[in-house]
Structures are given as structure tokens and as C-alpha cells.
Amino acid sequence: MSEFQRLKEAYLMIAKEANYRPYAPGDGHGHVQLTEEELQDNKRLNKEAERYACCFSEEADEGKFHIGCPNYETNIALVLAVEIARNCCASWSPLPLVLAKLLVRELERAELGAAA
């Protein structure tokens, strides 16, 4: 499978399993502004995935990924996520998985803090 196909597959995965479509029209905070019919349109979803794969590939080629500004409640989680990403760029090691487990723990802690 080509790198483009893998990146497209990643987008389709997050769209279907996390209900997150960053290349769909929205408010920039994860809220998609599509009708129910548009949400079910696989052609539209595939176009989003292709656009995402192209843009992700371009960012990777430049070595620059725009991720926005952290907020206080999740800044520790952001550090862990960035370090996971950095270690995914290195040769395979178990470190990204170890960091991912810490990330999940930190996000759960932040969620509990927000609920209080």
C-alpha cells in the first residue's frame, strides 16, 4: 500500500471510529457542519481523505505540522502527543506505545478535572 493510501486510510479510520473529520466544513474545534445526508456521502468522505492525505504528506515533506496552540488543561497531554509523533518518526521502538499509555492516563485525568 502506498504512503498516500495509508494516510487516506488513517483519515477514514478517524472519521469512522472517532467521528472526527478535520477536513469537513466545521468550526475548527472538531464540530462538523454537514447535513445528515452529507455525513453519509462516501464520495465526499473519500475526497476529504484524499485532501487530508495530500496536505499531511506536504507537511511531512516540509517537516512542519501546524497543530495550534495548547490549552492549559491538556498541555501535558499535548507534550506527550508530540513526543509520540516524534518517536513515530524514528525507527520502531516500544516508546510510542509507552507514551501513548501515559497520554491516555493524562487525558483521563484532565477530563476528570474538567468534570469537577
C-alpha positions as CSV (number, residue, x, y, z in Angstrom):
1,M,0.0,0.0,0.0
2,S,1.3,3.4,-0.9
3,E,2.0,6.1,1.7
4,F,-0.8,8.2,0.2
5,Q,-3.2,5.2,0.7
6,R,-2.0,4.7,4.3
7,L,-2.6,8.4,5.1
8,K,-6.1,8.2,3.4
9,E,-6.8,5.1,5.4
10,A,-5.8,6.9,8.6
11,Y,-8.3,9.7,7.8
12,L,-11.1,7.2,7.1
13,M,-10.3,5.4,10.4
14,I,-10.6,8.6,12.5
15,A,-13.7,9.6,10.6
16,K,-15.5,6.3,11.1
17,E,-14.2,5.3,14.5
18,A,-13.8,8.6,16.3
19,N,-16.4,10.5,14.3
20,Y,-13.7,13.2,13.6
21,R,-13.4,14.8,10.2
22,P,-10.9,17.6,10.3
23,Y,-11.2,18.3,6.5
24,A,-15.0,18.6,6.6
25,P,-16.6,22.0,6.9
26,G,-16.7,22.9,10.6
27,D,-15.9,25.3,13.3
28,G,-12.2,24.4,13.7
29,H,-12.9,22.7,17.0
30,G,-14.0,19.3,15.9
31,H,-17.6,20.2,15.2
32,V,-18.6,19.2,11.7
33,Q,-21.2,21.3,9.9
34,L,-22.7,18.8,7.5
35,T,-26.3,17.6,7.0
36,E,-27.0,14.0,7.8
37,E,-27.1,13.3,4.1
38,E,-23.7,14.9,3.6
39,L,-22.3,12.9,6.5
40,Q,-23.4,9.7,4.8
41,D,-21.9,10.6,1.4
42,N,-18.9,8.3,0.9
43,K,-17.7,10.2,-2.1
44,R,-17.4,13.4,0.0
45,L,-15.6,11.4,2.7
46,N,-13.2,10.0,0.2
47,K,-12.5,13.5,-1.2
48,E,-11.8,14.7,2.4
49,A,-9.5,11.8,3.0
50,E,-7.6,12.4,-0.3
51,R,-7.2,16.1,0.5
52,Y,-6.0,15.2,4.0
53,A,-3.5,12.7,2.7
54,C,-2.1,15.3,0.3
55,C,-1.8,18.0,2.9
56,F,-0.4,15.6,5.5
57,S,2.2,14.5,3.0
58,E,3.2,18.1,2.1
59,E,3.6,18.9,5.8
60,A,5.7,15.8,6.3
61,D,7.9,16.7,3.4
62,E,8.4,20.2,4.8
63,G,8.9,18.8,8.3
64,K,6.4,21.3,9.7
65,F,3.0,20.3,11.1
66,H,0.6,23.0,12.3
67,I,-1.1,21.9,15.4
68,G,-2.4,25.1,17.0
69,C,-1.9,26.4,20.5
70,P,-2.2,24.3,23.6
71,N,-4.7,25.0,26.3
72,Y,-3.8,24.7,30.0
73,E,-6.0,21.7,30.8
74,T,-4.4,19.5,28.2
75,N,-0.9,20.9,27.7
76,I,0.7,17.9,29.4
77,A,-1.2,15.6,27.0
78,L,0.0,17.7,24.1
79,V,3.6,17.3,25.1
80,L,3.1,13.5,25.3
81,A,1.3,13.5,21.9
82,V,4.1,15.5,20.3
83,E,6.7,13.1,21.7
84,I,4.7,10.1,20.5
85,A,4.7,11.7,17.0
86,R,8.5,12.4,17.2
87,N,9.2,8.8,18.2
88,C,6.9,7.5,15.4
89,C,9.3,9.3,13.0
90,A,12.2,7.3,14.4
91,S,12.9,3.7,13.9
92,W,10.5,1.3,15.6
93,S,10.7,1.1,19.4
94,P,8.2,0.5,22.1
95,L,8.5,4.1,23.3
96,P,5.5,5.5,21.4
97,L,3.2,2.9,23.0
98,V,4.6,3.6,26.5
99,L,4.0,7.4,25.8
100,A,0.5,6.7,24.4
101,K,-0.5,4.9,27.6
102,L,0.7,7.9,29.6
103,L,-1.2,10.2,27.2
104,V,-4.4,8.2,27.8
105,R,-3.9,8.5,31.6
106,E,-3.3,12.2,31.3
107,L,-6.3,12.8,29.2
108,E,-8.5,10.9,31.6
109,R,-7.1,13.0,34.5
110,A,-7.8,16.2,32.5
111,E,-11.3,15.0,31.8
112,L,-12.0,14.3,35.4
113,G,-10.6,17.7,36.3
114,A,-12.9,19.4,33.8
115,A,-15.9,17.5,35.1
116,A,-15.2,18.6,38.7
